[in-house]
Amino acid sequence: MIVKPASIKIDSISSPLFKEKEIELLVARLDLIHPIVSGNKLFKLHYFIEAAKSANKSTIVTLGGAYSNHLAATAYHCRSVGLKSIGLVRGELPAKISHTLLTCEDNGMQLIFLDRKEYPFINEDWIAKLLNTSPAQFAFIPEGGYHPLGANGASMIMTELNELNATHICTAVGTATTLAGIISSSNDDTKIIAVPVLKGMTDIEKRISFLLNNKPYNKPLILNEYHFGGYAKKSEPLIQFMNDFYKDYSIPTDFVYTGKMMFAIIEKIKTDYFPQRSRILCLHTGGLQGNASLPEHTLVF
Ligand SMILES: *Cc1c(COP(=O)(O)O)cnc(C)c1O
């Protein structure tokens, strides 16, 4: 395994606010696992890569947008275990290729740009035709690792974190794969708090059921009002918050996921959502490379 659950650093942060509210706040720094492909993505990929290797596949094919942390992590993971990787990118080849996609290329990923109209039809047979090969030749990973294998990989994040005995665990939600993994592997009496970064995400419970193979699970608390307009949308208050959070605690966040999650949790602490003596564990799932797409000097870090 290329990431080790034991290597997750925990920051305990303090402030007059937490003291007043009698709250403990811990941040699990998955962003420090690797400087570029930090975070939850490498965990989610683990069992896909294992399955591909045991089936003797030479190539991994996956998909994502131009700023996809999942594509960057897949490229890196494949290179480190000696597999070829192909990334199907949503949207025509742009005039200027994104920082994220350059990272993918640096890690040996072959990029194929697809029309948005084709994108919904992508499956293994479709890809086999596109690559003029047979499905036996490659392993396909759904976007964001959205599959029970991805959730199973994400569950390893909790291996050592359960010992912290948090009352609440908070995570940002994209596909809900990480969330499902955390739900399936955390202590039963821990409340899981989900902060969706997409607008109007109403199918989280359906997603979790799929990801956990319809096993019963403890429902998370979903904070639906912190998407800041939708996926990768931002506004001045979010940027201001990220800069303040960095100044106060020296922890950088990203504007797509972890900035929104931390904003939500700090606001909920201020408004007494958490009972006194809560011990809140926030998962810093990484994603910092995505900040490179912001105009210079937007962030103080
Ligand atoms: C992808 C991602 C998430 C969301 O993970 P899902 O498993 O898709 O819900 C959260 N944080 C960061 C930094 C990510 O890159």
The ligand as an SDF file (V2000), in Angstrom:
LIG
                    3D

 15 15  0  0  0  0  0  0  0  0999 V2000
  -12.3090   14.2550   -3.8510 C   0  0  0  0  0  0  0  0  0  0  0  0
  -12.1550   15.0330   -2.6020 C   0  0  0  0  0  0  0  0  0  0  0  0
  -13.1160   14.9950   -1.5770 C   0  0  0  0  0  0  0  0  0  0  0  0
  -14.4200   14.2600   -1.7130 C   0  0  0  0  0  0  0  0  0  0  0  0
  -14.2840   12.9050   -1.7080 O   0  0  0  0  0  0  0  0  0  0  0  0
  -15.4930   11.9680   -2.1770 P   0  0  0  0  0  0  0  0  0  0  0  0
  -15.0420   10.6370   -1.7740 O   0  0  0  0  0  0  0  0  0  0  0  0
  -15.6080   12.1080   -3.6730 O   0  0  0  0  0  0  0  0  0  0  0  0
  -16.7370   12.4350   -1.5170 O   0  0  0  0  0  0  0  0  0  0  0  0
  -12.8870   15.7210   -0.4210 C   0  0  0  0  0  0  0  0  0  0  0  0
  -11.7650   16.4550   -0.2940 N   0  0  0  0  0  0  0  0  0  0  0  0
  -10.8240   16.5250   -1.2580 C   0  0  0  0  0  0  0  0  0  0  0  0
   -9.6560   17.3830   -1.0450 C   0  0  0  0  0  0  0  0  0  0  0  0
  -10.9840   15.8290   -2.4410 C   0  0  0  0  0  0  0  0  0  0  0  0
  -10.0570   15.9310   -3.4120 O   0  0  0  0  0  0  0  0  0  0  0  0
  1  2  1  0
  2  3  1  0
  2 14  2  0
  3  4  1  0
  3 10  2  0
  4  5  1  0
  5  6  1  0
  6  7  2  0
  6  8  1  0
  6  9  1  0
 10 11  1  0
 11 12  2  0
 12 13  1  0
 12 14  1  0
 14 15  1  0
M  END
$$$$
